[in-house]
């Protein structure tokens, strides 16, 4: 089973930021990435719809023989991962906003979180924030429109800059010293965020932690692949060109109507 691929899915191309961290840490692993761009963003959808989409993605990856599945989507994790773990006999790695390290490290007792509506309104996020951040000020901001712009290849557009300025303004006014990125699309905004935020603000995303957790689970289950002939395959039901923009190398990119 160790040669079987790691499956990764997201509501679009954003989860490639997670895939990059996994590939960097585990270069020998075969991977299959599923970008459900036609249904992006998942954020505004209700729990039932998000769970149905997550089931569809999971079953497609299982048909392709994946040995583990990484839910590279904050909204899908916070709304559907419990159901997936209780339904399928395969390990699942989830992702949720890194509010815990931000809350523990803040000096100003003020942190910002930029996430989708589906993540911020989820029970899991509420529980995590209540446990670790009840003693500090948390400025929550729904990043409405950001995922759509990234999915449409408008990462560096004037519209993106205008939205980011609007969303960051209350955080800057509250003197945050940490910004938590609560959507896997958002690491691609890092260069712009660094320009727009005061220099003392640190930005946290969950990519590296997810990669380490993936390695830990594969190690524990004796599923690590030690052979070097790896295949990295990407499927999207959206625009292949957007995937190409975000992936620096010429990987195996495929359109799949799912």
Protein Blocks (a to p, Z undefined) as FASTA:
>chain_A
ZZpccddddebjklmmmmmmmmmmmmmbccdddddfklpcfklpcfklmmmmmmmmmmmm
mmnopabdcdfbfklmmmmmmmmmmmpgcdddddddfkklmmmmpmnlpacddddfklmm
pmklmmmmmmmmmmpccddddfehklmmmmnopmmgmklmmmmmmmmmmmmmnopabdcd
fbfklmmmmmmmmmmpcfklccddfklmmmmmmmmmmmmnopacfbfbdcdddddfbdfk
lmmmmpmbacddddddZZ
